């Protein structure tokens, strides 16, 4: 709708998930991993971003969306992370109000 190409990832267990079919491209992640481990694999997310030519990642909710190491990996690979900065995540994790 916005003229942007969308890329989805899916674990084997989610191969029939609607998000896979709504995206312009979809890639299976986590071969030999369970679904939770697949979606938590920073290496897998970066691998798909690189082979698909993605220049940004929106992590969705939960899983990697609150992982500052994922933000660092995106930055290291020249991929924009759509979400808070790693420093912000780390600061909030140390806050007694977090």
WOURQUI-V685327 format. One record per residue. N is the residue number from 1. RES is the residue in three letters. PSI is psi as a letter, one per 20 degrees, with the letter a starting at -180 (none if undefined). D_CENTER is the distance of its C-alpha to the mean C-alpha in Angstrom with 2 decimals. Layout:
n->{N & N}
res->{RES & RES}
psi->{PSI & PSI}
d_center->{D_CENTER & D_CENTER}
This chain:
n->{1 & 2 & 3 & 4 & 5 & 6 & 7 & 8 & 9 & 10 & 11 & 12 & 13 & 14 & 15 & 16 & 17 & 18 & 19 & 20 & 21 & 22 & 23 & 24 & 25 & 26 & 27 & 28 & 29 & 30 & 31 & 32 & 33 & 34 & 35 & 36 & 37 & 38 & 39 & 40 & 41 & 42 & 43 & 44 & 45 & 46 & 47 & 48 & 49 & 50 & 51 & 52 & 53 & 54 & 55 & 56 & 57 & 58 & 59 & 60 & 61 & 62 & 63 & 64 & 65 & 66 & 67 & 68 & 69 & 70 & 71 & 72 & 73 & 74 & 75 & 76 & 77 & 78 & 79 & 80 & 81 & 82 & 83 & 84 & 85 & 86 & 87 & 88 & 89 & 90 & 91 & 92 & 93 & 94 & 95 & 96 & 97 & 98}
res->{UNK & UNK & UNK & UNK & UNK & UNK & UNK & UNK & UNK & UNK & UNK & UNK & UNK & UNK & UNK & UNK & UNK & UNK & UNK & UNK & UNK & UNK & UNK & UNK & UNK & UNK & UNK & UNK & UNK & UNK & UNK & UNK & UNK & UNK & UNK & UNK & UNK & UNK & UNK & UNK & UNK & UNK & UNK & UNK & UNK & UNK & UNK & UNK & UNK & UNK & UNK & UNK & UNK & UNK & UNK & UNK & UNK & UNK & UNK & UNK & UNK & UNK & UNK & UNK & UNK & UNK & UNK & UNK & UNK & UNK & UNK & UNK & UNK & UNK & UNK & UNK & UNK & UNK & UNK & UNK & UNK & UNK & UNK & UNK & UNK & UNK & UNK & UNK & UNK & UNK & UNK & UNK & UNK & UNK & UNK & UNK & UNK & UNK}
psi->{h & j & j & q & p & q & p & q & q & q & q & h & i & k & i & j & p & h & h & h & h & h & q & h & q & p & p & p & r & k & p & j & q & r & g & g & h & g & i & i & o & g & g & g & g & h & g & g & g & g & h & i & j & p & i & q & p & o & i & b & p & a & d & i & i & k & o & h & h & g & g & g & h & g & g & h & j & k & p & p & p & n & a & q & q & h & h & g & g & h & g & h & h & i & p & i & i & none}
d_center->{20.96 & 20.05 & 20.47 & 16.86 & 15.43 & 12.45 & 10.29 & 9.06 & 8.20 & 10.70 & 12.54 & 16.26 & 17.22 & 15.36 & 16.80 & 18.86 & 16.31 & 17.08 & 13.63 & 14.00 & 17.33 & 16.66 & 14.24 & 16.10 & 14.45 & 12.75 & 12.03 & 12.76 & 10.90 & 12.67 & 16.21 & 18.56 & 16.11 & 16.25 & 13.64 & 12.64 & 12.56 & 10.54 & 7.62 & 8.28 & 8.65 & 7.42 & 9.85 & 8.69 & 5.31 & 7.82 & 10.43 & 9.25 & 8.67 & 12.10 & 13.91 & 13.01 & 13.95 & 11.09 & 12.07 & 9.44 & 5.88 & 6.28 & 4.11 & 7.24 & 9.63 & 10.17 & 8.49 & 6.19 & 7.27 & 10.53 & 10.12 & 11.94 & 11.61 & 7.93 & 9.41 & 12.25 & 10.59 & 9.16 & 12.71 & 14.41 & 13.12 & 14.08 & 10.82 & 10.99 & 8.65 & 9.71 & 10.92 & 13.44 & 14.44 & 14.22 & 18.00 & 17.94 & 15.76 & 18.12 & 21.13 & 20.32 & 19.86 & 23.35 & 24.89 & 27.32 & 26.29 & 22.59}
